Amino acid sequence: MNPVIIPSIDPIPLPAPVWLMQFLSGLTFVLHVFAMNLVLGGGLLAVAVGWIARRQERPEYTRLAGHIANVLPAATAMAITMGVPPLLFLQVLYGPLFYTSSVLIAWPWLAVVGLLLVGYYGYYYFSLKKGEEGQPLIWAGLLASILFILVGFIYTNNMTLMIQPERFGSLYRRKAHGLLLDLADPMLWPRYLHFFVGALAVSALLVMVLGLIHRKDARYSESALQFGGITFVGATLVQFGIGIWFLLSLRKPVVMRFMGLDLRATLIFGIAFLFALGAMIHVLVAALGRKPVAMTVIGAACIVVTIILMTLMRAIVRDAYLGEDFVVMNQPVGPQWVVVGIFLVLLVAGLAVVGWMLHAVVTKRGLARE
């Protein structure tokens, strides 16, 4: 068995109690996930809709592809901005683990910044440049989507490696010259696909929202609701299978936590499954044209709850993998309440600004504009 090699904890104490930092880490991560899902899945859906529009000569799909593309630059900015707080909390709470896995991955991890910049520009180009009959340039959207898919894969690789410190020594001895992506990890692929397919499902909800916003155009609205609903249901069904694969890829003691060994973990897992199932049923009803507004809203609410619960499950898996090798609650704490208060005030103010921006995009400058 390989010895566990973890760098020493930073001697500077944490500026707030561990429980508070964990809560803020989870909260900001959930906010980041919503925008990140639109970036990861929205581009592919816009490309798919644009391709259908070109093949079948459907003008309503051309408009729909353009509307989805218009969302992507703002969603990317939000995903990057909202991704900073949870990443900082992660570095503070799990710094010795996170920095070690980042050093092992090295060049792919450093490449994330460049991939984000080019992908961000690609989405802007995708949303502004039009081809025949005002259709977004499919190749630009596809290229940008691929870059963001790579970013997500590199992040998943780092977060998966981070919670397995017993592998640090053997991976370091590989001397991979800064090009280490641990593709043989049995947890890596199902974990990444779990995020990727989930992103397609959440992005499909955006398509349905576009259909609800443009209810005056019956043909457009019906097409958006049907495409978004079918995509959501299909992605969710696939997600159930990937979720089982992901669960079985975990170590047996961790799996058993969700199978009755740990009451809290089991309840969270079961409730998350029920909410995901409820979301699929309500969205399917909306796609069939029955009470589309109410059913879409209920389905979206179910997905919000599901994502929150899955964030809790993510924390349970992380702590279960680390075990006694790294107990985050054992870190020294020296509360700096003034700094914490400033952060909370700025967080609330920032969320208020984001809310105003979303309202402006929907009602004045973006989604609601013909």
URHU-V910447 format. One record per residue. N is the residue number from 0. RES is the residue in one letter. PHI is phi in degrees with one decimal (999 if undefined). NEAR is the number of other C-alpha atoms within 8 Angstrom. Layout:
n->[N N]
res->[RES RES]
phi->[PHI PHI]
near->[NEAR NEAR]
This chain:
n->[0 1 2 3 4 5 6 7 8 9 10 11 12 13 14 15 16 17 18 19 20 21 22 23 24 25 26 27 28 29 30 31 32 33 34 35 36 37 38 39 40 41 42 43 44 45 46 47 48 49 50 51 52 53 54 55 56 57 58 59 60 61 62 63 64 65 66 67 68 69 70 71 72 73 74 75 76 77 78 79 80 81 82 83 84 85 86 87 88 89 90 91 92 93 94 95 96 97 98 99 100 101 102 103 104 105 106 107 108 109 110 111 112 113 114 115 116 117 118 119 120 121 122 123 124 125 126 127 128 129 130 131 132 133 134 135 136 137 138 139 140 141 142 143 144 145 146 147 148 149 150 151 152 153 154 155 156 157 158 159 160 161 162 163 164 165 166 167 168 169 170 171 172 173 174 175 176 177 178 179 180 181 182 183 184 185 186 187 188 189 190 191 192 193 194 195 196 197 198 199 200 201 202 203 204 205 206 207 208 209 210 211 212 213 214 215 216 217 218 219 220 221 222 223 224 225 226 227 228 229 230 231 232 233 234 235 236 237 238 239 240 241 242 243 244 245 246 247 248 249 250 251 252 253 254 255 256 257 258 259 260 261 262 263 264 265 266 267 268 269 270 271 272 273 274 275 276 277 278 279 280 281 282 283 284 285 286 287 288 289 290 291 292 293 294 295 296 297 298 299 300 301 302 303 304 305 306 307 308 309 310 311 312 313 314 315 316 317 318 319 320 321 322 323 324 325 326 327 328 329 330 331 332 333 334 335 336 337 338 339 340 341 342 343 344 345 346 347 348 349 350 351 352 353 354 355 356 357 358 359 360 361 362 363 364 365 366 367 368 369]
res->[M N P V I I P S I D P I P L P A P V W L M Q F L S G L T F V L H V F A M N L V L G G G L L A V A V G W I A R R Q E R P E Y T R L A G H I A N V L P A A T A M A I T M G V P P L L F L Q V L Y G P L F Y T S S V L I A W P W L A V V G L L L V G Y Y G Y Y Y F S L K K G E E G Q P L I W A G L L A S I L F I L V G F I Y T N N M T L M I Q P E R F G S L Y R R K A H G L L L D L A D P M L W P R Y L H F F V G A L A V S A L L V M V L G L I H R K D A R Y S E S A L Q F G G I T F V G A T L V Q F G I G I W F L L S L R K P V V M R F M G L D L R A T L I F G I A F L F A L G A M I H V L V A A L G R K P V A M T V I G A A C I V V T I I L M T L M R A I V R D A Y L G E D F V V M N Q P V G P Q W V V V G I F L V L L V A G L A V V G W M L H A V V T K R G L A R E]
phi->[999 -70.8 -67.9 -85.2 -114.9 -129.2 -58.2 -65.1 -69.4 -56.0 -68.2 -70.8 -68.3 -66.3 -79.5 -153.6 -54.9 -59.0 -61.3 -69.4 -67.7 -66.0 -63.3 -66.5 -62.8 -65.8 -62.1 -68.8 -66.3 -60.8 -62.6 -65.1 -61.5 -61.5 -67.9 -60.5 -62.7 -65.7 -67.9 -73.5 -103.1 -63.9 -62.7 -65.3 -67.7 -62.7 -64.2 -63.8 -64.8 -64.1 -66.2 -62.6 -60.7 -72.3 -73.1 -106.4 52.6 -112.5 -62.7 -66.3 -73.0 -61.9 -63.6 -63.7 -60.4 -64.9 -66.2 -63.0 -60.6 -64.1 -78.2 -61.7 -60.7 -65.9 -63.8 -65.0 -60.4 -67.1 -62.5 -67.9 -64.8 -73.4 -82.1 -66.8 -58.3 -64.0 -67.9 -67.2 -61.4 -61.5 -65.1 -71.5 -79.3 -125.5 -51.3 -58.1 -78.3 -64.0 -67.5 -65.9 -64.9 -65.3 -66.6 -64.3 -73.0 58.8 -60.1 -57.4 -67.5 -65.8 -70.5 -56.7 -60.8 -63.9 -62.9 -64.1 -62.5 -68.2 -64.1 -60.8 -62.5 -60.4 -68.0 -62.5 -61.7 -60.6 -80.8 -99.6 -88.1 -118.5 -99.0 -67.6 55.3 75.8 -81.3 -59.4 -74.2 -61.3 -62.7 -67.2 -65.6 -66.5 -62.8 -63.2 -62.1 -62.0 -64.1 -71.0 -62.3 -64.9 -59.6 -61.2 -67.6 -65.8 -61.0 -61.7 -61.1 -67.1 -68.0 -73.7 -68.6 -57.4 -91.2 -125.3 -62.8 -66.7 -97.9 -57.7 -61.9 -66.9 -69.7 -64.9 -72.7 -67.5 54.0 -81.5 57.6 74.0 -125.6 -87.5 -122.9 -79.5 -70.1 -86.1 -63.7 -64.5 -86.6 -62.9 -66.0 -64.5 -65.7 -67.4 -62.8 -61.0 -70.5 -65.4 -66.7 -61.4 -64.8 -62.7 -65.2 -64.6 -64.1 -63.9 -64.4 -60.2 -59.9 -67.4 -62.2 -59.9 -63.9 -73.3 -65.0 -103.3 -64.6 -64.9 -96.1 -60.5 -66.4 -62.7 -60.4 -63.7 -64.6 -66.0 -64.6 -69.4 -63.1 -63.3 -65.8 -63.7 -63.1 -62.7 -62.7 -62.5 -64.8 -68.1 -62.0 -63.1 -62.4 -59.7 -65.5 -65.8 -61.6 -65.1 -59.3 -61.0 -62.0 -72.1 -78.9 -75.1 -63.4 -55.7 -60.3 -72.1 -58.7 -65.1 -59.9 -89.6 -109.2 121.0 -67.3 -117.6 -60.2 -62.7 -62.9 -65.3 -64.7 -61.2 -62.2 -65.9 -66.8 -61.0 -61.4 -65.7 -67.6 -63.7 -64.4 -62.7 -62.0 -62.5 -65.9 -66.3 -67.2 -62.5 -62.3 -63.1 -64.2 -80.7 88.3 -102.7 47.1 -60.9 -65.8 -63.3 -67.2 -67.0 -62.9 -64.8 -61.3 -64.8 -62.3 -62.1 -68.9 -59.8 -62.9 -60.7 -65.3 -61.7 -66.2 -69.9 -65.2 -64.4 -63.2 -59.9 -67.0 -63.7 -62.5 -60.2 -68.3 -67.6 -66.7 -73.6 55.1 -87.1 -68.9 -149.7 -101.9 -63.5 -69.7 -86.2 -72.8 -66.6 -125.9 -132.3 -52.9 -121.0 -66.5 -63.7 -63.8 -61.3 -62.6 -61.6 -61.1 -64.1 -62.3 -66.0 -63.5 -63.0 -63.4 -64.2 -65.4 -64.2 -65.0 -61.4 -60.3 -63.6 -63.1 -62.3 -62.0 -65.9 -63.4 -73.3 -97.1 -118.9 -120.3 -128.6 -66.0 -84.0 -82.3 -78.6]
near->[2 7 6 10 8 8 7 5 7 7 5 5 9 13 11 12 10 11 6 8 11 9 8 10 12 11 8 12 13 11 9 13 9 10 12 12 15 16 14 15 16 16 17 11 13 14 12 8 12 14 9 11 13 9 6 6 7 9 7 10 14 15 9 14 15 12 11 13 15 12 10 15 12 8 12 12 8 10 14 9 7 12 11 8 10 13 8 8 12 11 10 8 10 9 11 11 12 13 9 12 13 10 8 11 13 11 8 12 11 8 8 10 7 8 12 11 8 10 13 11 8 12 15 10 9 14 13 8 8 11 8 5 5 7 12 16 10 10 6 11 16 11 10 14 14 8 12 13 9 9 11 10 9 12 9 11 11 13 10 10 11 11 10 10 12 9 10 13 11 8 9 9 6 6 7 7 5 11 9 10 8 7 6 5 7 7 10 12 9 13 10 11 9 12 8 11 13 12 14 17 14 14 13 15 13 10 14 15 10 13 14 11 8 11 9 5 7 8 7 13 14 10 11 14 17 11 12 14 15 10 11 15 12 8 12 13 8 9 11 8 8 11 10 8 9 12 8 9 9 9 7 7 6 11 11 10 12 13 8 9 8 10 9 6 12 13 9 12 12 8 9 12 9 8 12 12 8 10 14 12 9 12 14 11 12 16 14 7 9 8 8 12 8 8 13 14 8 10 14 10 9 12 12 8 10 12 9 9 12 11 11 10 11 8 8 9 9 9 9 8 9 12 8 5 6 6 10 8 5 5 9 8 10 9 8 8 8 6 8 10 8 8 8 8 8 8 8 8 8 8 8 8 8 8 8 8 8 8 9 10 11 10 10 9 9 12 13 11 7 3]
